[in-house]
C-alpha cells in the first residue's frame, strides 16, 4: 500500500550544509496569513528578563497543559458552510487524519512510530490516526482507508467513510445547486474505504498529494445528515435556497461541540468547564493513544495582546514560533526562564512580491528587474519577520529555496541567473535606462511614452509582518528615484483587489502557494493563490485556463506564451523589452500547456522534469513575480514541567495544518520528566 508517495522525495531533502547555511542569522516568527492567532511572537519588551508582569507562574509544577486560542467559546463558529466562519482553534478538537512531514511531504498515517528519546517512559511510541493508508489509480481515482478500529467523535459515533461521504455530499448539494447524487464523484466501498474520482485526469504525483490531506476530519453526521435530507426534500428552487440559507446561518460554537459531543481527537472539551475566557479538555478514556500522559488541557481564550501577557507571565506552556532576542511583545527578555525555545527549522512557505503587468510600467521587463535590484531583500525580511524569521531566497525562479532544492538538481539551480539581493542602485538605474526611461536617481524617471514612474504599493494591515516589509520596499525604491505610494487596507478591503475579475493592485506582497511544484507553477486566477500565471479573463470563470484554448494574457496582464532564451541563466533581452519581447536566440513556450503537463495523467517523469525546468527558466528570465524569502519556524514551551521531542527530532517537523503544536499535543508526544 502506498505511503505518502510524492514527487517531493525525488530530489532529496536539504543537506546539513545547506540547512546550516540557511540558518546563518535566521529563525522565525509567524506564518503569514495563517498563524496570527498565536500572537506577535517576533518579540519585544525591554530585554530585562523579568518574565513579564509577575515574573512567572509562582513556580507551581504544572500537570495541565495550558494553551491559547484567539477566539470566543460561544461566538466561535466551525460551520464550514457559513460565511461567518470563526474556526481559529478548531484543530485542537479534531482527530489526526494524515499529518504531514514538513520538508519531505510524507504523510504520517496510522501507527507511525517515533523513537522516544525525550522520555524514559517509552523506547518508542506509536501514534494512531484516522487514515491507515491510501492508493491512487491514475488518472482519476483515489482510495482512502479509514481506521478499522474506528476512531470516534466524542459522543462515540464512528468517524468512518460514511461520515466523510455525508460531509462531501452536503458540499456537493451546496456547490451544484441541486440535490443530484448521481453527479457526485465519491462513494463508500464498505465502512472503511472512501473512493473519490475526478473527470479531469491527473498524474500519480498530484493524486498522491491530494489523497492524504493533513486535516480532513468530517463534520459530525448529526449536523450534515438533516441538511442533506432537507435538500433532497426541497420541492422548489425557493425551498432549496431556503435550506442553503439556513445552513449558512447555522452556528457551531466550541460550546456546541462540547454540548453535542461533535468534536473528536485525544481530548474532549468539558461543557461544564467553559467560561468566557477559558475552556478545559480531558483526555479520553476511549481513545487508542496509550502513551499520552497529559490528562488535561486548559485553553485560554483572548486576543493576541492578552496572549502576550499570559505568555510573559509564564501561564502558557506551549506556543508556535520563535523566541527572539528582542523586538515585538514577546522575547527572551520578557519570558520566564522555564519557557524556552524547543526547536526551530526551515519550512517551505514564504512570501512573494507581485507585479501587475496590466500597469504599463510593470509590463516592461527591465523595470521589473530594476525594482528587484533596487531593494535590499535582506532588510525586507529582517524588518518584516525579524532577523531570525526570514531566510532570503538564493534561487530566483518563483519558488522558495527549500522546495527548489527538493525538486531541482544543484547544477541546474547554479546555472540560473541570480538577481541582486542587497540593494544595487547602480544596477537598478542601468536597467531603467535599458527600459528606455530617462531621468536619474535624484530626479525620478520618465517612460519612453512620457509617463512618470509612479506606482502604488498595496498593504494588508492585518498581515502585521507585511507592514514593515512594504515600508522597507517603499523606502528602497524611493532611493533609486521610483516614487511609490503606500496604500494600507484592512483585510476586507484588500482581498477584493486581488479577485480574478478585478486585480486593482500594482505592487504588493502575497504568501506563496501550497508547497508543491504544480501549485507554484500553475495557471490559477483565484484570489487566494498567486502562482506564476493567473486565470484567463475570457474564460467562463476567470480563475480557469484551458491549456488547449486560452486568450493572449492572464488576468495580471502576463502573456500566456513567451519566448525564453535557449541558454539557461541568460537574461539578454532587447532594450525597452515590453510585455512580450522577441529574443534573438529564443524558444516559444506555452505556460498553460507546461503547467498542465505537471498535472496531466499521461506525463512521464522525464516530461515532468523538462516542464518543471522550462517553467523555472521562464520565471528566472521574466520575473512574473519575485519570491524573495522563506520562513523559519519552530515552537517554544515550558521545559520545567514538560518534556518535548529533542531539538532536531523529526517529530518536530510534523504538522497537523499550520504548525506542530497541535500535532505534538494530540499525538500524545508531550510528556513529564
C-alpha positions as CSV (number, residue, x, y, z in Angstrom):
1,X,0.0,0.0,0.0
2,X,1.3,3.4,-0.9
3,X,2.5,5.5,2.0
4,X,3.0,9.2,1.1
5,X,4.2,8.6,-2.5
6,X,5.2,12.1,-3.8
7,X,7.5,13.7,-6.2
8,X,8.8,15.8,-3.4
9,X,11.1,12.9,-2.4
10,X,12.7,12.7,-5.8
11,X,15.3,15.4,-5.2
12,X,16.1,14.6,-1.6
13,X,16.0,16.9,1.4
14,X,18.2,19.8,2.3
15,X,21.7,18.7,3.2
16,X,23.1,19.5,6.6
17,X,25.4,22.0,5.0
18,X,22.6,23.8,3.1
19,X,20.4,23.7,6.3
20,X,23.2,25.3,8.4
21,X,23.9,27.9,5.8
22,X,20.2,28.9,5.5
23,X,20.1,29.3,9.3
24,X,23.0,31.8,9.5
25,X,21.3,34.6,11.2
26,X,17.9,33.2,10.7
27,X,15.0,31.6,12.6
28,X,11.3,32.7,12.8
29,X,8.1,34.5,13.7
30,X,4.6,33.6,12.5
31,X,3.5,32.0,9.3
32,X,1.9,34.9,7.4
33,X,-1.8,34.7,6.9
34,X,-2.3,31.5,9.0
35,X,-0.9,32.0,12.5
36,X,-1.9,35.4,13.6
37,X,-4.0,33.8,16.3
38,X,-0.8,32.8,18.1
39,X,0.1,36.4,18.8
40,X,3.1,38.5,17.9
41,X,5.9,36.1,18.7
42,X,8.5,38.2,16.9
43,X,9.2,39.7,20.2
44,X,9.8,42.9,22.0
45,X,9.9,44.2,25.6
46,X,12.9,45.9,27.2
47,X,15.0,42.8,27.5
48,X,15.2,42.9,31.3
49,X,14.5,39.2,31.7
50,X,12.0,39.8,34.5
51,X,9.5,37.4,32.9
52,X,6.6,39.7,32.3
53,X,4.1,41.3,34.7
54,X,4.6,38.9,37.6
55,X,7.9,37.2,36.6
56,X,6.5,33.6,36.3
57,X,3.6,31.5,37.4
58,X,4.8,31.2,41.0
59,X,6.9,28.1,40.4
60,X,4.0,25.7,40.7
61,X,4.5,22.4,38.8
62,X,2.0,22.2,36.0
63,X,0.3,18.9,35.0
64,X,-2.4,20.6,33.0
65,X,-1.0,21.8,29.6
66,X,-2.0,25.5,29.2
67,X,-2.6,26.7,25.6
68,X,-4.1,29.8,23.9
69,X,-6.8,30.3,21.3
70,X,-7.7,33.7,19.8
71,X,-11.4,33.0,19.7
72,X,-14.5,33.0,21.8
73,X,-16.1,29.8,23.2
74,X,-19.6,31.0,22.4
75,X,-19.1,33.3,19.4
76,X,-16.8,30.9,17.6
77,X,-18.2,29.2,14.5
78,X,-16.8,26.0,13.0
79,X,-19.6,25.5,10.5
80,X,-17.6,25.3,7.2
81,X,-20.7,26.3,5.2
82,X,-21.1,29.6,7.0
83,X,-19.7,32.9,5.5
84,X,-19.2,33.9,9.2
85,X,-16.9,31.0,10.0
86,X,-14.7,31.8,13.0
87,X,-12.8,28.5,13.4
88,X,-9.5,29.5,14.9
89,X,-8.6,26.8,17.4
90,X,-10.7,24.1,15.8
91,X,-7.6,22.0,15.0
92,X,-7.4,21.2,18.7
93,X,-10.8,19.5,18.6
94,X,-10.5,17.2,15.6
95,X,-8.8,13.9,15.1
96,X,-5.4,13.5,13.4
97,X,-6.0,12.3,9.9
98,X,-2.8,12.3,7.9
99,X,-0.3,14.8,9.5
100,X,2.5,15.8,7.1
101,X,6.2,15.8,7.4
102,X,7.1,19.4,6.6
103,X,10.1,19.1,4.4
104,X,9.6,15.6,3.0
105,X,5.8,15.8,2.4
106,X,5.5,12.3,3.7
107,X,2.0,11.6,5.1
108,X,2.2,10.1,8.6
109,X,-0.5,7.5,8.8
110,X,-2.0,5.2,11.5
111,X,0.6,3.5,13.6
112,X,3.6,5.7,12.6
113,X,6.3,5.5,15.3
114,X,8.9,7.7,16.9
115,X,12.0,6.8,18.9
116,X,11.1,8.3,22.2
117,X,14.4,9.9,23.0
118,X,12.9,12.6,25.1
119,X,11.3,10.4,27.8
120,X,12.3,7.5,29.9
121,X,8.8,6.1,29.9
122,X,8.9,4.7,26.4
123,X,11.5,3.4,24.0
124,X,9.1,4.0,21.1
125,X,5.7,5.5,20.7
126,X,3.1,4.6,18.0
127,X,0.6,7.3,17.0
128,X,-3.0,6.4,15.8
129,X,-4.5,8.5,13.0
130,X,-7.8,8.4,11.1
131,X,-6.3,7.3,7.8
132,X,-4.4,4.0,7.7
133,X,-3.4,4.4,4.1
134,X,-4.4,5.3,0.6
135,X,-4.0,4.2,-3.0
136,X,-4.1,6.2,-6.2
137,X,-5.1,4.8,-9.6
138,X,-4.2,7.4,-12.2
139,X,-5.7,9.2,-14.0
140,X,-8.9,9.6,-11.9
141,X,-9.2,7.6,-8.7
142,X,-8.2,7.9,-5.1
143,X,-8.9,5.4,-2.4
144,X,-8.6,6.4,1.3
145,X,-8.7,3.8,4.0
146,X,-10.2,4.7,7.4
147,X,-9.0,3.1,10.6
148,X,-10.9,-0.2,11.1
149,X,-10.6,0.1,14.8
150,X,-12.7,3.2,14.3
151,X,-11.8,6.4,16.0
152,X,-14.9,8.2,17.2
153,X,-16.4,11.5,17.8
154,X,-16.7,12.5,21.5
155,X,-20.2,11.0,21.5
156,X,-19.0,7.6,20.3
157,X,-20.1,7.9,16.7
158,X,-17.5,6.3,14.4
159,X,-15.5,8.6,12.1
160,X,-15.7,6.4,9.0
161,X,-16.1,6.6,5.3
162,X,-19.9,7.2,5.7
163,X,-19.3,10.3,7.8
164,X,-16.9,11.6,5.1
165,X,-19.4,10.8,2.4
166,X,-22.1,12.8,4.1
167,X,-19.9,15.9,4.5
168,X,-18.8,15.8,0.9
169,X,-22.3,15.2,-0.4
170,X,-23.5,18.3,1.5
171,X,-20.7,20.3,-0.1
172,X,-21.9,18.9,-3.5
173,X,-25.5,19.9,-2.9
174,X,-24.5,23.4,-1.9
175,X,-22.0,23.9,-4.7
176,X,-24.0,22.4,-7.5
177,X,-27.3,24.0,-6.6
178,X,-29.2,20.7,-6.9
179,X,-29.7,17.6,-4.8
180,X,-28.4,15.2,-7.5
181,X,-26.4,12.4,-6.0
182,X,-25.8,10.9,-9.5
183,X,-23.3,13.6,-10.3
184,X,-21.4,13.2,-7.1
185,X,-17.9,11.8,-7.6
186,X,-17.4,10.0,-4.3
187,X,-18.7,6.7,-2.9
188,X,-18.1,4.4,0.1
189,X,-16.7,1.0,-0.7
190,X,-17.6,-0.6,2.6
191,X,-17.4,1.1,6.0
192,X,-13.7,2.0,5.9
193,X,-12.9,2.7,2.2
194,X,-13.7,6.0,0.6
195,X,-13.4,6.2,-3.2
196,X,-13.1,9.6,-5.0
197,X,-12.6,10.3,-8.6
198,X,-12.5,13.2,-11.0
199,X,-13.4,13.9,-14.6
200,X,-10.1,15.6,-15.0
201,X,-7.1,13.2,-15.3
202,X,-4.1,13.8,-13.0
203,X,-0.8,12.0,-12.7
204,X,0.2,9.9,-9.8
205,X,2.2,12.6,-8.0
206,X,-0.8,15.0,-7.9
207,X,-3.3,12.4,-6.9
208,X,-1.0,11.3,-4.1
209,X,-0.7,14.8,-2.8
210,X,-4.5,15.1,-2.7
211,X,-5.1,11.7,-1.1
212,X,-3.7,12.3,2.3
213,X,-4.7,15.8,3.4
214,X,-3.3,17.0,6.8
215,X,-6.7,18.0,8.3
216,X,-9.7,16.1,6.9
217,X,-11.9,15.1,9.8
218,X,-15.5,15.3,8.6
219,X,-18.2,17.4,10.3
220,X,-20.3,15.2,12.6
221,X,-23.1,13.4,10.6
222,X,-25.7,14.6,13.2
223,X,-25.1,18.1,11.6
224,X,-24.8,17.1,8.0
225,X,-27.5,14.4,7.6
226,X,-30.5,16.6,8.4
227,X,-29.5,19.2,5.8
228,X,-28.9,16.5,3.2
229,X,-32.4,15.3,3.8
230,X,-33.8,18.8,3.6
231,X,-32.1,19.5,0.3
232,X,-33.4,16.2,-1.1
233,X,-37.0,17.0,0.1
234,X,-36.9,20.6,-1.2
235,X,-39.7,20.7,-3.8
236,X,-38.8,24.0,-5.5
237,X,-35.9,26.3,-6.2
238,X,-37.1,28.7,-3.4
239,X,-37.3,25.9,-0.9
240,X,-33.8,24.7,-1.9
241,X,-32.4,28.3,-1.5
242,X,-34.1,28.4,1.9
243,X,-32.3,25.3,3.1
244,X,-29.0,26.7,1.8
245,X,-29.6,30.0,3.6
246,X,-30.4,28.3,6.9
247,X,-27.3,26.1,6.6
248,X,-25.1,29.2,6.0
249,X,-26.7,30.9,9.1
250,X,-26.3,27.9,11.4
251,X,-23.6,28.2,14.0
252,X,-21.5,25.5,15.7
253,X,-19.5,27.1,18.6
254,X,-16.9,25.4,20.7
255,X,-19.6,25.3,23.4
256,X,-21.9,23.5,20.9
257,X,-19.2,21.0,20.1
258,X,-18.8,20.2,23.8
259,X,-22.6,20.0,24.5
260,X,-23.3,17.8,21.5
261,X,-20.2,15.6,21.5
262,X,-19.4,16.6,18.0
263,X,-15.6,17.1,18.4
264,X,-13.0,14.4,18.1
265,X,-9.4,13.7,18.9
266,X,-7.5,12.7,22.0
267,X,-9.0,15.4,24.3
268,X,-12.7,16.2,24.8
269,X,-14.0,19.6,25.9
270,X,-15.9,19.6,29.2
271,X,-19.2,21.5,28.7
272,X,-19.2,22.3,32.4
273,X,-15.8,23.9,32.3
274,X,-16.3,26.5,29.6
275,X,-16.4,30.2,30.5
276,X,-15.9,33.4,28.5
277,X,-12.1,33.2,28.7
278,X,-11.3,29.6,29.4
279,X,-12.0,26.0,28.4
280,X,-10.8,22.7,29.8
281,X,-10.5,19.4,27.8
282,X,-9.9,16.0,29.4
283,X,-8.0,13.1,27.9
284,X,-10.5,10.5,26.6
285,X,-10.5,7.0,28.1
286,X,-11.9,5.5,24.9
287,X,-9.0,6.8,22.7
288,X,-6.5,4.3,21.4
289,X,-3.5,6.5,22.2
290,X,-1.9,4.6,25.1
291,X,1.3,6.7,25.7
292,X,-0.2,10.2,26.3
293,X,0.3,11.3,30.0
294,X,-1.1,14.9,30.0
295,X,-4.6,14.4,31.4
296,X,-6.0,17.9,30.9
297,X,-5.6,20.8,28.5
298,X,-6.6,24.4,29.6
299,X,-7.3,26.8,26.8
300,X,-7.1,30.5,27.5
301,X,-9.3,32.4,25.0
302,X,-8.3,36.0,24.3
303,X,-6.9,38.4,21.8
304,X,-3.2,38.5,21.0
305,X,-2.4,41.3,23.4
306,X,-3.7,39.2,26.3
307,X,-1.9,36.2,24.9
308,X,1.4,38.1,25.2
309,X,0.6,39.0,28.8
310,X,-0.2,35.4,29.6
311,X,2.9,34.1,27.9
312,X,5.2,36.6,29.6
313,X,3.6,35.7,32.9
314,X,4.5,32.1,32.4
315,X,0.9,30.9,32.1
316,X,1.2,29.4,28.6
317,X,3.0,26.1,28.3
318,X,3.3,25.7,24.5
319,X,3.4,28.1,21.6
320,X,4.3,28.1,18.0
321,X,7.0,30.3,16.6
322,X,10.5,31.6,17.6
323,X,11.5,33.4,20.8
324,X,13.5,36.3,19.5
325,X,16.2,38.1,21.5
326,X,14.5,41.4,21.1
327,X,11.6,43.1,19.4
328,X,7.8,42.5,19.4
329,X,5.8,41.9,22.6
330,X,7.3,38.5,23.5
331,X,11.0,37.9,23.6
332,X,13.8,36.2,25.6
333,X,13.8,39.2,27.9
334,X,10.1,39.1,28.7
335,X,9.6,35.3,29.1
336,X,10.4,33.5,32.4
337,X,13.4,31.3,32.3
338,X,11.5,28.0,32.3
339,X,9.9,28.9,29.0
340,X,12.5,28.1,26.3
341,X,12.8,27.6,22.6
342,X,12.5,23.9,22.0
343,X,13.2,23.7,18.2
344,X,13.4,25.8,15.1
345,X,13.7,24.8,11.5
346,X,13.3,25.9,7.9
347,X,10.0,25.4,6.1
348,X,8.7,25.7,2.6
349,X,6.4,28.7,2.9
350,X,7.3,32.3,2.3
351,X,6.2,35.5,0.6
352,X,6.5,36.9,-2.9
353,X,6.4,40.4,-4.4
354,X,3.8,40.8,-7.1
355,X,3.9,42.9,-10.3
356,X,0.6,43.7,-12.0
357,X,1.6,43.7,-15.7
358,X,-1.7,45.5,-16.6
359,X,0.3,48.6,-15.5
360,X,2.4,49.7,-18.5
361,X,5.5,50.4,-16.4
362,X,5.4,46.9,-14.9
363,X,4.8,45.3,-18.2
364,X,8.4,46.4,-19.1
365,X,10.8,43.6,-18.3
366,X,13.7,45.9,-17.4
367,X,11.5,47.9,-15.0
368,X,10.7,44.7,-13.1
369,X,14.3,43.8,-12.9
370,X,15.2,47.3,-11.8
371,X,12.7,47.2,-9.0
372,X,14.2,43.9,-7.8
373,X,17.7,45.3,-7.9
374,X,16.7,48.5,-6.1
375,X,15.5,46.7,-2.9
376,X,17.6,45.2,-0.1
377,X,15.6,42.0,0.3
378,X,17.6,41.1,3.5
379,X,16.3,44.3,5.0
380,X,12.8,43.5,3.9
381,X,12.9,40.1,5.7
382,X,14.5,41.4,8.8
383,X,12.2,44.4,9.2
384,X,9.1,42.4,8.4
385,X,9.7,39.0,10.1
386,X,12.7,39.6,12.3
387,X,16.3,38.6,11.6
388,X,15.6,35.1,12.8
389,X,12.3,34.8,10.9
390,X,13.3,35.2,7.3
391,X,15.8,33.5,5.0
392,X,16.4,35.2,1.7
393,X,15.9,33.0,-1.3
394,X,19.1,32.3,-3.3
395,X,17.2,30.9,-6.3
396,X,15.0,33.3,-8.3
397,X,12.6,31.0,-10.0
398,X,9.2,31.9,-8.4
399,X,9.6,29.2,-5.7
400,X,11.0,29.0,-2.2
401,X,14.6,27.7,-1.8
402,X,13.8,24.6,0.2
403,X,11.2,23.5,-2.4
404,X,13.6,24.3,-5.2
405,X,16.4,22.2,-3.7
406,X,14.0,19.3,-3.3
407,X,12.9,19.4,-6.9
408,X,15.8,20.6,-9.0
409,X,19.4,19.4,-9.3
410,X,22.0,21.7,-7.7
411,X,23.8,22.0,-11.1
412,X,20.6,23.3,-12.7
413,X,20.0,25.8,-9.9
414,X,23.5,27.0,-10.1
415,X,23.1,27.7,-13.8
416,X,20.3,30.2,-13.3
417,X,20.7,34.0,-13.0
418,X,20.9,35.4,-9.5
419,X,19.4,38.9,-9.1
420,X,20.9,41.3,-6.5
421,X,19.5,40.6,-3.0
422,X,21.3,43.6,-1.5
423,X,20.2,47.0,-2.9
424,X,22.3,47.7,-6.1
425,X,21.2,51.3,-7.1
426,X,23.7,51.5,-10.0
427,X,22.3,48.3,-11.5
428,X,18.7,49.4,-10.9
429,X,19.5,52.7,-12.7
430,X,21.2,50.9,-15.6
431,X,18.2,48.6,-16.1
432,X,15.8,51.6,-16.0
433,X,17.9,53.1,-18.8
434,X,17.7,49.9,-20.7
435,X,13.9,50.1,-20.2
436,X,14.1,53.3,-22.2
437,X,13.5,55.5,-19.2
438,X,15.1,58.9,-18.8
439,X,15.9,60.7,-15.6
440,X,18.1,59.9,-12.6
441,X,18.1,58.5,-9.1
442,X,17.7,62.1,-7.7
443,X,15.1,63.4,-10.2
444,X,13.0,60.4,-10.9
445,X,12.2,58.6,-14.1
446,X,10.0,59.0,-17.1
447,X,9.0,56.3,-19.6
448,X,9.5,56.4,-23.3
449,X,5.9,57.4,-23.6
450,X,6.4,60.4,-21.3
451,X,4.8,58.9,-18.1
452,X,6.4,59.5,-14.7
453,X,7.4,56.3,-13.0
454,X,4.9,56.4,-10.0
455,X,3.5,53.2,-8.6
456,X,1.3,52.1,-5.7
457,X,2.1,49.5,-3.1
458,X,-0.8,47.6,-1.5
459,X,-0.6,46.7,2.1
460,X,-2.9,44.4,4.1
461,X,-2.5,45.9,7.5
462,X,-4.0,42.8,9.1
463,X,-0.8,40.9,8.0
464,X,1.4,42.6,10.5
465,X,4.7,41.4,9.1
466,X,3.9,42.9,5.8
467,X,3.6,46.5,7.0
468,X,7.3,47.0,7.9
469,X,8.3,44.8,4.9
470,X,6.4,47.0,2.5
471,X,7.5,50.3,4.1
472,X,11.1,49.0,3.6
473,X,10.4,48.2,0.0
474,X,8.9,51.7,-0.5
475,X,12.0,53.4,1.1
476,X,14.5,51.5,-1.1
477,X,12.5,52.2,-4.3
478,X,12.4,55.9,-3.5
479,X,16.2,55.8,-3.1
480,X,16.6,55.0,-6.8
481,X,14.0,57.6,-7.9
482,X,11.0,55.3,-8.2
483,X,8.1,57.1,-6.5
484,X,5.8,54.6,-4.6
485,X,2.6,55.4,-2.7
486,X,1.9,53.1,0.2
487,X,-1.8,52.1,0.3
488,X,-2.9,50.5,3.6
489,X,-6.1,48.4,3.5
490,X,-7.9,46.3,6.1
491,X,-8.3,42.6,5.1
492,X,-11.9,43.1,3.9
493,X,-10.9,46.0,1.6
494,X,-7.6,44.4,0.5
495,X,-8.8,40.9,-0.5
496,X,-11.3,42.1,-3.3
497,X,-8.4,43.9,-5.0
498,X,-6.9,40.5,-6.0
499,X,-10.1,38.9,-7.3
500,X,-9.7,37.4,-10.7
501,X,-12.0,39.9,-12.4
502,X,-10.6,42.9,-10.6
503,X,-6.8,42.9,-9.9
504,X,-6.6,46.6,-8.9
505,X,-3.2,46.3,-7.2
506,X,0.0,47.5,-8.9
507,X,2.7,46.2,-6.5
508,X,2.1,44.1,-3.4
509,X,3.0,41.2,-1.2
510,X,1.4,37.8,-1.1
511,X,2.0,34.5,0.6
512,X,3.4,31.7,-1.5
513,X,1.2,28.9,-2.9
514,X,0.8,25.4,-1.4
515,X,4.3,23.7,-1.3
516,X,4.2,21.6,-4.4
517,X,5.8,22.4,-7.8
518,X,2.4,22.2,-9.5
519,X,0.9,24.8,-7.1
520,X,3.8,27.3,-7.6
521,X,3.9,26.6,-11.3
522,X,0.2,26.8,-12.1
523,X,-2.4,28.9,-14.0
524,X,-4.9,30.0,-11.4
525,X,-6.8,33.2,-11.2
526,X,-8.4,32.7,-7.8
527,X,-7.5,35.5,-5.3
528,X,-6.1,33.3,-2.6
529,X,-3.2,31.9,-4.5
530,X,-0.6,33.6,-6.7
531,X,1.3,31.2,-8.9
532,X,3.4,32.2,-11.8
533,X,0.4,32.6,-14.1
534,X,-3.2,33.8,-13.3
535,X,-6.5,32.9,-14.9
536,X,-7.9,33.6,-18.3
537,X,-10.1,36.7,-18.2
538,X,-12.0,35.4,-21.3
539,X,-12.9,32.0,-19.8
540,X,-16.3,31.3,-18.3
541,X,-14.7,31.6,-14.9
542,X,-11.7,33.9,-14.9
543,X,-9.9,31.7,-12.4
544,X,-9.6,28.9,-15.0
545,X,-7.4,28.4,-18.0
546,X,-8.0,25.8,-20.7
547,X,-4.5,24.6,-21.8
548,X,-5.7,24.0,-25.3
549,X,-7.8,27.1,-25.8
550,X,-6.7,30.3,-24.0
551,X,-6.5,34.0,-24.7
552,X,-3.4,36.1,-25.0
553,X,-2.9,37.2,-21.4
554,X,-3.8,36.2,-17.9
555,X,-5.7,38.5,-15.6
556,X,-2.5,40.1,-14.4
557,X,-1.6,41.1,-17.9
558,X,1.1,38.4,-18.4
559,X,1.2,36.7,-21.8
560,X,0.4,33.0,-21.7
561,X,3.1,32.5,-24.4
562,X,6.6,33.8,-24.2
563,X,10.0,33.4,-25.8
564,X,12.7,32.3,-23.4
565,X,16.5,32.2,-24.1
566,X,17.8,28.8,-25.2
567,X,20.7,29.4,-22.8
568,X,19.7,28.7,-19.2
569,X,20.6,31.7,-17.0
570,X,20.7,34.2,-19.8
571,X,18.9,37.5,-19.2
572,X,19.7,39.1,-22.5
573,X,16.7,41.0,-23.9
574,X,16.1,43.9,-26.3
575,X,16.2,47.4,-24.9
576,X,12.7,48.7,-24.0
577,X,11.7,45.0,-23.8
578,X,7.9,45.1,-23.4
579,X,5.3,42.7,-22.4
580,X,6.2,40.0,-25.0
581,X,9.7,40.7,-26.4
582,X,11.2,38.9,-29.4
583,X,14.5,37.3,-28.5
584,X,17.5,36.8,-30.8
585,X,18.0,33.2,-29.5
586,X,14.7,32.3,-28.1
587,X,12.2,29.4,-27.9
588,X,8.5,29.9,-27.7
589,X,6.8,28.3,-24.7
590,X,3.1,27.9,-23.6
591,X,2.7,28.4,-19.9
592,X,-0.8,26.9,-19.8
593,X,0.5,23.8,-21.6
594,X,3.6,23.4,-19.4
595,X,1.7,23.8,-16.1
596,X,-0.9,21.3,-17.3
597,X,2.0,18.9,-18.0
598,X,2.9,18.9,-14.3
599,X,-0.6,17.6,-13.5
600,X,-1.6,15.6,-16.6
601,X,-2.2,11.9,-16.2
602,X,-0.1,10.9,-19.2
603,X,3.0,12.8,-18.1
604,X,6.2,10.7,-17.8
605,X,8.9,11.5,-15.2
606,X,11.2,12.9,-18.0
607,X,8.4,15.1,-19.3
608,X,7.6,16.3,-15.8
609,X,11.2,17.3,-15.2
610,X,11.6,19.0,-18.5
611,X,8.4,21.1,-18.0
612,X,9.5,22.0,-14.5
613,X,12.9,23.2,-15.6
614,X,11.4,25.2,-18.5
615,X,9.0,27.0,-16.2
616,X,11.8,27.8,-13.8
617,X,13.8,29.3,-16.7
618,X,10.7,31.4,-17.6
619,X,10.3,32.7,-14.1
620,X,14.1,33.4,-13.8
621,X,14.1,35.4,-17.0
622,X,10.7,37.3,-16.9
623,X,10.2,37.8,-13.1
624,X,6.4,37.3,-13.3
625,X,6.7,37.7,-9.6
626,X,9.6,37.6,-7.1
627,X,9.7,35.0,-4.4
628,X,12.2,36.7,-2.1
629,X,12.3,34.7,1.2
630,X,11.3,31.6,3.1
631,X,10.1,31.3,6.7
632,X,11.8,29.6,9.5
633,X,9.6,28.2,12.2
634,X,9.6,26.3,15.5
635,X,8.0,26.1,18.9
636,X,8.7,27.0,22.5
637,X,7.4,25.6,25.7
638,X,7.6,25.1,29.5
639,X,10.6,22.9,29.8
640,X,10.5,22.8,33.6
641,X,7.3,20.8,33.8
642,X,7.1,19.1,30.5
643,X,9.4,17.2,28.1
644,X,9.2,17.7,24.4
645,X,10.9,15.9,21.5
646,X,14.6,16.9,21.4
647,X,15.8,19.7,19.2
648,X,16.2,18.3,15.7
649,X,13.9,15.3,16.4
650,X,11.9,14.5,13.2
651,X,8.6,14.6,15.1
652,X,9.0,18.4,15.4
653,X,8.7,18.7,11.6
654,X,5.3,17.1,11.5
655,X,2.3,19.5,11.2
656,X,-1.4,18.9,11.5
657,X,-2.0,22.0,9.5
658,X,-0.2,25.3,10.2
659,X,2.3,24.4,12.9
660,X,3.4,21.5,15.0
661,X,1.9,22.4,18.4
662,X,-1.4,20.7,17.7
663,X,0.3,17.6,16.4
664,X,2.6,17.2,19.4
665,X,-0.3,17.6,21.8
666,X,-2.8,15.4,20.0
667,X,-0.2,12.7,19.3
668,X,0.5,12.5,23.0
669,X,4.2,13.3,22.5
670,X,4.4,15.9,25.3
671,X,5.5,14.0,28.4
672,X,6.5,14.7,32.0
673,X,10.0,14.4,33.4
